[in-house]
Amino acid sequence: MSPTFHWRPFQTLPSDAEAAVCSSVCLYSLATLQIAMSPAAERFALIEQKQPGVWRWATYSIQGRILDEGWEPDDATAKTVAEEALQWATA
């Protein structure tokens, strides 16, 4: 069974340490940044809007090392692709 990912806007992150790691890898806008953690909390995925019609997705280690990234035309597709990449990275 595939894990269910809970996407959270950057502004709602409960921990300063988590927010620091996530903001350090944000390339475009904290206002559009959303994060989902892997079930084991060793990796995370993010999406952010670069410009209208261009959403970046990426997966990172919890230390901030990039694992994979790409761009999609909307946030829903970016989340789907990021989740797939995060599942692959945790397999």
DASUL-V135959 format. One record per residue. N is the residue number from 1. RES is the residue in one letter. PSI is psi in radians with two decimals (999 if undefined). D_LAST is the distance of its C-alpha to the last C-alpha in Angstrom with 2 decimals. Layout:
n = <N N>
res = <RES RES>
psi = <PSI PSI>
d_last = <D_LAST D_LAST>
This chain:
n = <1 2 3 4 5 6 7 8 9 10 11 12 13 14 15 16 17 18 19 20 21 22 23 24 25 26 27 28 29 30 31 32 33 34 35 36 37 38 39 40 41 42 43 44 45 46 47 48 49 50 51 52 53 54 55 56 57 58 59 60 61 62 63 64 65 66 67 68 69 70 71 72 73 74 75 76 77 78 79 80 81 82 83 84 85 86 87 88 89 90 91>
res = <M S P T F H W R P F Q T L P S D A E A A V C S S V C L Y S L A T L Q I A M S P A A E R F A L I E Q K Q P G V W R W A T Y S I Q G R I L D E G W E P D D A T A K T V A E E A L Q W A T A>
psi = <2.34 2.49 2.67 2.25 2.41 1.93 2.31 2.36 2.58 -0.72 -0.28 0.09 2.28 -0.29 2.39 -0.66 -0.77 -0.77 -0.65 -0.79 -0.81 -0.73 -0.50 -0.37 -0.01 2.24 -0.33 -1.13 2.10 -0.42 -0.48 -0.07 2.24 2.52 2.52 2.28 2.61 2.75 -0.61 -0.03 0.49 -0.28 2.80 2.78 2.67 2.74 2.65 2.62 2.18 -0.79 2.96 2.25 0.13 1.92 2.25 2.41 2.65 2.70 2.51 2.71 2.81 -0.32 -0.10 0.20 2.22 2.38 -0.67 2.72 2.86 -3.06 2.49 2.87 -0.26 2.89 -0.62 -0.77 -0.70 -0.73 -0.76 -0.83 -0.71 -0.72 -0.74 -0.74 -0.67 -0.69 -0.75 -0.70 -0.46 -0.08 999>
d_last = <12.05 10.53 11.15 14.44 14.92 18.37 19.90 22.68 25.45 25.95 29.32 27.93 25.59 26.94 26.53 28.34 25.66 22.94 25.47 26.35 22.87 22.40 25.95 25.67 23.11 25.01 26.90 29.06 29.90 29.04 30.80 28.10 25.05 22.49 19.40 16.38 14.39 10.81 11.35 11.24 13.48 12.11 11.68 13.73 14.72 18.37 20.89 24.52 27.50 29.02 31.94 32.82 30.58 28.05 24.99 22.60 18.93 16.78 13.71 14.59 13.88 16.09 18.59 19.09 17.63 16.75 13.45 14.46 17.39 19.71 22.59 23.35 26.71 26.07 24.11 22.71 21.23 19.95 18.14 16.61 15.41 14.20 12.19 10.59 9.95 8.67 6.15 5.19 5.66 3.83 0.00>
